[in-house]
């Protein structure tokens, strides 16, 4: 992996706005019932669509995480060297 300062690649624990071209990735359920947590935030602020549990929606992207307990951090392993991708600290702890 390229050298970088992890603090510049760690997302804020509370995201409430996005810049142009930024995407908020959140965990959802397959039915798209975005009733709480990051999923509700995605609906209220970033264009997530109630009833759509997977994929790009406005300035958000739903990853179904509520069916079978999949590990999410490893899905971002190939993103480690992409400088404009910011991940939660707990993801970095698993990926580095």
ChimeraX commands (.cxc) that place a marker at each C-alpha (Angstrom):
marker #1 position 0.00,0.00,0.00 radius 0.5
marker #1 position 1.19,3.53,-0.69 radius 0.5
marker #1 position 2.40,5.70,2.18 radius 0.5
marker #1 position -0.33,7.90,3.62 radius 0.5
marker #1 position -1.40,9.53,6.85 radius 0.5
marker #1 position -4.34,7.46,8.09 radius 0.5
marker #1 position -5.85,10.53,9.77 radius 0.5
marker #1 position -6.41,12.14,6.36 radius 0.5
marker #1 position -8.16,9.00,5.07 radius 0.5
marker #1 position -10.42,8.36,8.08 radius 0.5
marker #1 position -14.02,9.45,7.79 radius 0.5
marker #1 position -15.72,11.45,10.48 radius 0.5
marker #1 position -17.84,9.38,12.87 radius 0.5
marker #1 position -20.73,11.74,12.07 radius 0.5
marker #1 position -21.17,12.82,8.46 radius 0.5
marker #1 position -23.83,15.47,7.94 radius 0.5
marker #1 position -22.88,16.98,4.59 radius 0.5
marker #1 position -21.15,15.91,1.39 radius 0.5
marker #1 position -19.23,17.80,-1.23 radius 0.5
marker #1 position -19.83,17.59,-4.96 radius 0.5
marker #1 position -19.05,14.13,-6.23 radius 0.5
marker #1 position -18.94,12.54,-2.77 radius 0.5
marker #1 position -20.97,9.41,-1.98 radius 0.5
marker #1 position -22.20,8.29,1.43 radius 0.5
marker #1 position -22.01,4.48,1.66 radius 0.5
marker #1 position -24.36,2.94,4.20 radius 0.5
marker #1 position -25.53,-0.44,5.39 radius 0.5
marker #1 position -29.09,-1.33,4.48 radius 0.5
marker #1 position -31.45,-4.25,4.45 radius 0.5
marker #1 position -32.60,-5.85,1.22 radius 0.5
marker #1 position -36.09,-4.43,1.54 radius 0.5
marker #1 position -34.75,-0.88,1.71 radius 0.5
marker #1 position -36.51,-0.09,4.98 radius 0.5
marker #1 position -34.08,2.69,5.93 radius 0.5
marker #1 position -35.55,3.31,9.36 radius 0.5
marker #1 position -32.54,4.07,11.55 radius 0.5
marker #1 position -28.88,4.90,11.90 radius 0.5
marker #1 position -26.83,5.61,8.79 radius 0.5
marker #1 position -29.63,4.36,6.55 radius 0.5
marker #1 position -32.07,6.93,7.91 radius 0.5
marker #1 position -29.41,9.62,7.59 radius 0.5
marker #1 position -28.95,8.58,3.95 radius 0.5
marker #1 position -32.69,9.03,3.34 radius 0.5
marker #1 position -32.91,12.37,5.14 radius 0.5
marker #1 position -29.76,13.98,3.74 radius 0.5
marker #1 position -28.25,12.09,0.81 radius 0.5
marker #1 position -31.07,10.90,-1.45 radius 0.5
marker #1 position -31.47,7.26,-0.42 radius 0.5
marker #1 position -34.76,5.81,-1.63 radius 0.5
marker #1 position -37.13,3.99,0.70 radius 0.5
marker #1 position -37.67,0.50,-0.69 radius 0.5
marker #1 position -34.33,0.31,-2.56 radius 0.5
marker #1 position -31.94,-1.80,-0.51 radius 0.5
marker #1 position -28.99,-1.99,-2.91 radius 0.5
marker #1 position -27.01,0.42,-5.03 radius 0.5
marker #1 position -26.60,4.08,-5.91 radius 0.5
marker #1 position -29.36,6.42,-4.73 radius 0.5
marker #1 position -28.79,10.15,-4.99 radius 0.5
marker #1 position -25.52,10.87,-3.20 radius 0.5
marker #1 position -25.63,7.57,-1.33 radius 0.5
marker #1 position -24.90,3.92,-2.00 radius 0.5
marker #1 position -26.67,1.11,-0.13 radius 0.5
marker #1 position -24.82,-2.10,0.73 radius 0.5
marker #1 position -27.10,-4.79,2.17 radius 0.5
marker #1 position -25.61,-5.77,5.51 radius 0.5
marker #1 position -28.64,-7.05,7.39 radius 0.5
marker #1 position -28.88,-10.53,5.88 radius 0.5
marker #1 position -26.49,-13.07,7.35 radius 0.5
marker #1 position -23.94,-10.81,9.06 radius 0.5
marker #1 position -21.44,-10.28,6.18 radius 0.5
marker #1 position -18.12,-8.60,6.98 radius 0.5
marker #1 position -18.12,-5.14,5.37 radius 0.5
marker #1 position -14.57,-3.79,5.87 radius 0.5
marker #1 position -13.00,-6.46,3.61 radius 0.5
marker #1 position -15.23,-5.26,0.76 radius 0.5
marker #1 position -13.09,-2.11,0.74 radius 0.5
marker #1 position -9.69,-3.84,0.63 radius 0.5
marker #1 position -9.06,-2.80,-2.97 radius 0.5
marker #1 position -9.88,0.81,-2.05 radius 0.5
marker #1 position -6.87,1.18,0.24 radius 0.5
marker #1 position -4.76,2.84,-2.44 radius 0.5
marker #1 position -7.45,5.15,-3.78 radius 0.5
marker #1 position -6.70,8.52,-2.17 radius 0.5
marker #1 position -10.21,10.00,-2.32 radius 0.5
marker #1 position -11.83,7.12,-0.41 radius 0.5
marker #1 position -12.23,7.73,3.31 radius 0.5
marker #1 position -13.17,4.89,5.65 radius 0.5
marker #1 position -14.15,4.59,9.31 radius 0.5
marker #1 position -11.25,4.05,11.74 radius 0.5
marker #1 position -12.50,0.54,12.55 radius 0.5
marker #1 position -12.27,-0.41,8.85 radius 0.5
marker #1 position -8.66,0.79,8.69 radius 0.5
marker #1 position -7.89,-1.25,11.81 radius 0.5
marker #1 position -9.02,-4.36,9.95 radius 0.5
marker #1 position -7.51,-3.52,6.56 radius 0.5
marker #1 position -4.01,-2.44,7.60 radius 0.5
marker link #1:1,2 radius 0.2
marker link #1:2,3 radius 0.2
marker link #1:3,4 radius 0.2
marker link #1:4,5 radius 0.2
marker link #1:5,6 radius 0.2
marker link #1:6,7 radius 0.2
marker link #1:7,8 radius 0.2
marker link #1:8,9 radius 0.2
marker link #1:9,10 radius 0.2
marker link #1:10,11 radius 0.2
marker link #1:11,12 radius 0.2
marker link #1:12,13 radius 0.2
marker link #1:13,14 radius 0.2
marker link #1:14,15 radius 0.2
marker link #1:15,16 radius 0.2
marker link #1:16,17 radius 0.2
marker link #1:17,18 radius 0.2
marker link #1:18,19 radius 0.2
marker link #1:19,20 radius 0.2
marker link #1:20,21 radius 0.2
marker link #1:21,22 radius 0.2
marker link #1:22,23 radius 0.2
marker link #1:23,24 radius 0.2
marker link #1:24,25 radius 0.2
marker link #1:25,26 radius 0.2
marker link #1:26,27 radius 0.2
marker link #1:27,28 radius 0.2
marker link #1:28,29 radius 0.2
marker link #1:29,30 radius 0.2
marker link #1:30,31 radius 0.2
marker link #1:31,32 radius 0.2
marker link #1:32,33 radius 0.2
marker link #1:33,34 radius 0.2
marker link #1:34,35 radius 0.2
marker link #1:35,36 radius 0.2
marker link #1:36,37 radius 0.2
marker link #1:37,38 radius 0.2
marker link #1:38,39 radius 0.2
marker link #1:39,40 radius 0.2
marker link #1:40,41 radius 0.2
marker link #1:41,42 radius 0.2
marker link #1:42,43 radius 0.2
marker link #1:43,44 radius 0.2
marker link #1:44,45 radius 0.2
marker link #1:45,46 radius 0.2
marker link #1:46,47 radius 0.2
marker link #1:47,48 radius 0.2
marker link #1:48,49 radius 0.2
marker link #1:49,50 radius 0.2
marker link #1:50,51 radius 0.2
marker link #1:51,52 radius 0.2
marker link #1:52,53 radius 0.2
marker link #1:53,54 radius 0.2
marker link #1:54,55 radius 0.2
marker link #1:55,56 radius 0.2
marker link #1:56,57 radius 0.2
marker link #1:57,58 radius 0.2
marker link #1:58,59 radius 0.2
marker link #1:59,60 radius 0.2
marker link #1:60,61 radius 0.2
marker link #1:61,62 radius 0.2
marker link #1:62,63 radius 0.2
marker link #1:63,64 radius 0.2
marker link #1:64,65 radius 0.2
marker link #1:65,66 radius 0.2
marker link #1:66,67 radius 0.2
marker link #1:67,68 radius 0.2
marker link #1:68,69 radius 0.2
marker link #1:69,70 radius 0.2
marker link #1:70,71 radius 0.2
marker link #1:71,72 radius 0.2
marker link #1:72,73 radius 0.2
marker link #1:73,74 radius 0.2
marker link #1:74,75 radius 0.2
marker link #1:75,76 radius 0.2
marker link #1:76,77 radius 0.2
marker link #1:77,78 radius 0.2
marker link #1:78,79 radius 0.2
marker link #1:79,80 radius 0.2
marker link #1:80,81 radius 0.2
marker link #1:81,82 radius 0.2
marker link #1:82,83 radius 0.2
marker link #1:83,84 radius 0.2
marker link #1:84,85 radius 0.2
marker link #1:85,86 radius 0.2
marker link #1:86,87 radius 0.2
marker link #1:87,88 radius 0.2
marker link #1:88,89 radius 0.2
marker link #1:89,90 radius 0.2
marker link #1:90,91 radius 0.2
marker link #1:91,92 radius 0.2
marker link #1:92,93 radius 0.2
marker link #1:93,94 radius 0.2
marker link #1:94,95 radius 0.2
marker link #1:95,96 radius 0.2
view
